[in-house]
Amino acid sequence: MSKGNLYLIPTSLGKTPENNALPEYTLSIIRKLDVFAVENIQSAVKFLRWVGDTIPEYNIDFYPLTKKPRTRRFSHF
């Protein structure tokens, strides 16, 4: 099995219409990703809508992180 990359994506505390925090290079990577490990799916979807031009939501796999994540859930990454 080939190994992929893990990207840690920072988000700002408040969203503004303009982007003052994330470089365009980072946004271009986010737009290509189709798997996300997230704390909150709804917040992640809102963030991806803010980023714009991402893969359609129905093609993205979201893995919610909990306080006690099951390691088997992430073992195939």
C-alpha positions as CSV (number, residue, x, y, z in Angstrom):
1,M,0.0,0.0,0.0
2,S,1.4,3.4,-0.9
3,K,1.5,6.0,1.7
4,G,-0.1,9.4,1.3
5,N,0.5,12.8,2.9
6,L,-1.0,14.2,6.0
7,Y,-1.8,17.9,5.9
8,L,-2.5,19.8,9.0
9,I,-4.8,22.7,8.0
10,P,-5.1,25.7,10.2
11,T,-8.3,27.6,10.4
12,S,-8.9,31.1,11.6
13,L,-11.3,31.8,14.5
14,G,-13.4,34.0,12.4
15,K,-14.3,33.9,8.7
16,T,-14.2,37.0,6.6
17,P,-15.1,37.2,2.9
18,E,-11.4,37.9,2.0
19,N,-8.6,35.6,2.8
20,N,-5.9,37.1,5.0
21,A,-4.6,33.9,6.7
22,L,-4.1,31.1,4.2
23,P,-1.7,31.3,1.3
24,E,-3.0,30.4,-2.1
25,Y,-0.8,27.3,-2.2
26,T,-2.5,26.0,0.9
27,L,-5.9,26.6,-0.5
28,S,-5.0,24.8,-3.7
29,I,-4.0,21.7,-1.8
30,I,-7.2,21.8,0.3
31,R,-9.3,22.0,-2.9
32,K,-7.8,18.7,-4.1
33,L,-8.3,16.7,-0.9
34,D,-11.0,14.1,-0.6
35,V,-10.5,12.8,3.0
36,F,-10.6,14.8,6.1
37,A,-10.2,13.9,9.8
38,V,-12.2,16.7,11.6
39,E,-13.5,17.7,15.0
40,N,-16.9,18.8,13.7
41,I,-18.3,17.8,10.3
42,Q,-20.6,20.8,10.0
43,S,-17.7,23.3,10.7
44,A,-15.5,21.5,8.2
45,V,-18.2,21.7,5.5
46,K,-18.6,25.4,6.2
47,F,-14.8,25.9,6.0
48,L,-14.7,24.0,2.7
49,R,-17.5,26.2,1.3
50,W,-15.5,29.3,2.4
51,V,-12.4,27.8,0.6
52,G,-14.5,27.3,-2.5
53,D,-13.9,25.2,-5.6
54,T,-13.4,22.0,-3.6
55,I,-14.3,18.4,-4.6
56,P,-18.1,18.0,-4.2
57,E,-19.1,17.2,-0.6
58,Y,-20.7,13.9,-1.5
59,N,-17.3,12.7,-2.8
60,I,-15.4,13.7,0.4
61,D,-14.9,11.3,3.3
62,F,-15.1,12.9,6.7
63,Y,-13.8,11.1,9.7
64,P,-14.9,12.7,13.0
65,L,-12.3,12.8,15.7
66,T,-13.5,12.0,19.2
67,K,-11.8,12.2,22.6
68,K,-11.1,8.5,22.3
69,P,-10.6,7.7,18.6
70,R,-10.6,4.1,17.6
71,T,-7.2,3.4,16.0
72,R,-8.7,0.8,13.6
73,R,-10.6,3.6,11.9
74,F,-7.4,5.2,10.7
75,S,-5.2,2.1,10.3
76,H,-5.6,2.0,6.5
77,F,-4.0,5.5,6.2
